[in-house]
């Protein structure tokens, strides 16, 4: 059974502008420790790739927050929600702390799709209730 659906589109230019104004502080607010390390490595090799990485993570977390119906209200926080990739490359969510506890208590599972182009990153998230 579907618990919720969320979608988000993010203007990559806004992410670039926020990084220009706030630097690493902006990325640290949005990204988990593992995501931040990946962002730093990608940004060092090709800065634009780092901006797009951050934009897709921002978009994915927004879509997930909408799918679970919380928005950015506790226990949902930017850093408790981590976007990772399975060995196949498929994006997946890793949840931490109180958000993981909240999600698991409801027997939920999330499915995520992310994409980006020059100026936009977009994400789609479907959250379903698992059979008990």
Backbone torsions as a table, in degrees:
resi	resn	phi	psi	omega
1	UNK	NA	136.6	179.1
2	UNK	-74.1	127.3	176.0
3	UNK	-88.9	-40.8	-179.5
4	UNK	-173.1	160.3	178.6
5	UNK	-130.3	138.2	177.4
6	UNK	-138.7	145.9	176.3
7	UNK	-138.7	154.9	178.8
8	UNK	-153.2	144.6	170.8
9	UNK	-124.5	134.0	-174.0
10	UNK	-123.5	131.2	176.9
11	UNK	-80.6	113.6	-177.8
12	UNK	-59.5	-30.6	179.5
13	UNK	-63.9	-34.4	177.0
14	UNK	-67.2	-39.9	178.1
15	UNK	-64.1	-43.9	178.5
16	UNK	-59.8	-42.6	179.5
17	UNK	-65.8	-40.6	178.0
18	UNK	-64.6	-39.0	176.9
19	UNK	-65.1	-38.8	179.1
20	UNK	-64.5	-38.1	-179.1
21	UNK	-77.0	-41.8	-169.3
22	UNK	-115.6	-8.9	178.0
23	UNK	59.1	-142.4	-176.9
24	UNK	-59.1	-28.0	179.8
25	UNK	-57.8	-38.8	178.8
26	UNK	-65.4	-47.5	179.6
27	UNK	-62.7	-40.2	179.1
28	UNK	-63.9	-29.3	178.4
29	UNK	-70.5	-34.6	-173.4
30	UNK	-92.9	-38.5	-168.5
31	UNK	-99.0	146.0	170.9
32	UNK	-70.7	173.4	179.5
33	UNK	-59.8	-44.9	-179.7
34	UNK	-65.2	-42.2	178.2
35	UNK	-64.4	-39.6	-179.4
36	UNK	-62.3	-41.6	178.5
37	UNK	-62.9	-42.1	177.9
38	UNK	-65.0	-43.0	179.3
39	UNK	-60.0	-45.2	-179.8
40	UNK	-60.8	-44.2	-179.0
41	UNK	-65.0	-44.7	179.8
42	UNK	-66.5	-40.0	180.0
43	UNK	-65.2	-34.8	-179.8
44	UNK	-67.4	-37.6	-179.4
45	UNK	-77.3	-41.2	-176.7
46	UNK	-155.7	99.4	-173.9
47	UNK	-50.9	-39.9	-178.8
48	UNK	-64.9	-34.1	176.9
49	UNK	-64.8	-36.3	176.3
50	UNK	-65.7	-40.7	178.6
51	UNK	-62.2	-45.2	179.9
52	UNK	-65.7	-37.6	177.0
53	UNK	-59.3	-47.7	179.8
54	UNK	-63.5	-40.0	179.5
55	UNK	-64.2	-40.6	179.3
56	UNK	-67.8	-36.7	178.2
57	UNK	-68.0	-42.5	176.9
58	UNK	-57.8	-49.8	-178.9
59	UNK	-62.6	-43.6	-178.9
60	UNK	-63.3	-41.0	-179.4
61	UNK	-69.6	-36.5	174.7
62	UNK	-63.0	-46.2	-179.6
63	UNK	-62.1	-42.2	178.8
64	UNK	-64.0	-43.8	-179.0
65	UNK	-61.7	-34.7	176.4
66	UNK	-71.0	-40.4	-178.7
67	UNK	-64.2	-33.5	179.3
68	UNK	-88.9	-5.4	174.1
69	UNK	79.6	13.7	-178.1
70	UNK	-102.1	-24.3	-167.6
71	UNK	62.6	-151.2	179.0
72	UNK	-96.0	59.1	178.8
73	UNK	-120.7	140.6	-178.8
74	UNK	-47.9	138.5	8.4
75	UNK	-85.8	4.9	179.6
76	UNK	-75.8	122.2	172.2
77	UNK	-137.4	158.7	-179.6
78	UNK	-55.2	-47.0	-171.4
79	UNK	-82.1	-16.6	176.3
80	UNK	-80.6	-11.0	179.8
81	UNK	-112.8	116.6	-176.7
82	UNK	-118.5	133.8	176.2
83	UNK	-97.8	121.5	179.8
84	UNK	-124.8	178.5	177.1
85	UNK	-125.5	136.6	172.8
86	UNK	-71.1	165.1	178.4
87	UNK	-53.4	-28.6	178.9
88	UNK	-74.0	-13.4	-175.8
89	UNK	99.9	-11.8	179.9
90	UNK	-62.5	132.3	177.4
91	UNK	-71.7	146.8	178.1
92	UNK	-145.1	163.9	179.3
93	UNK	-107.7	136.5	171.0
94	UNK	-115.0	122.2	-178.2
95	UNK	-105.4	151.2	-175.0
96	UNK	-132.3	154.4	171.7
97	UNK	58.5	-138.2	-176.2
98	UNK	-62.2	-30.1	177.5
99	UNK	-67.1	-42.8	176.8
100	UNK	-62.1	-44.1	178.8
101	UNK	-60.2	-45.1	179.6
102	UNK	-61.3	-46.3	-177.9
103	UNK	-65.0	-48.1	-179.1
104	UNK	-64.8	-36.9	-179.6
105	UNK	-62.7	-24.4	179.6
106	UNK	-96.8	2.2	178.2
107	UNK	57.2	51.5	-176.2
108	UNK	-103.7	156.9	174.9
109	UNK	-137.9	142.5	-177.5
110	UNK	-117.5	143.7	175.5
111	UNK	-123.0	131.0	-170.3
112	UNK	-130.4	140.6	172.1
113	UNK	-132.2	133.9	178.5
114	UNK	-131.2	150.5	178.7
115	UNK	-153.9	154.3	175.6
116	UNK	-146.2	152.6	172.9
117	UNK	-130.8	-172.6	-174.6
118	UNK	-51.5	-50.0	-173.1
119	UNK	-106.6	-9.3	-174.0
120	UNK	-138.7	145.9	169.3
121	UNK	-119.9	140.4	-179.3
122	UNK	-136.1	150.0	-179.3
123	UNK	-141.9	151.5	177.9
124	UNK	-136.4	131.9	-177.5
125	UNK	-133.2	131.4	174.0
126	UNK	-117.7	127.8	176.7
127	UNK	-112.6	129.7	-179.7
128	UNK	-122.3	156.5	174.7
129	UNK	-90.2	126.0	178.1
130	UNK	-79.3	149.2	176.2
131	UNK	-67.0	140.2	-178.4
132	UNK	-87.3	NA	NA
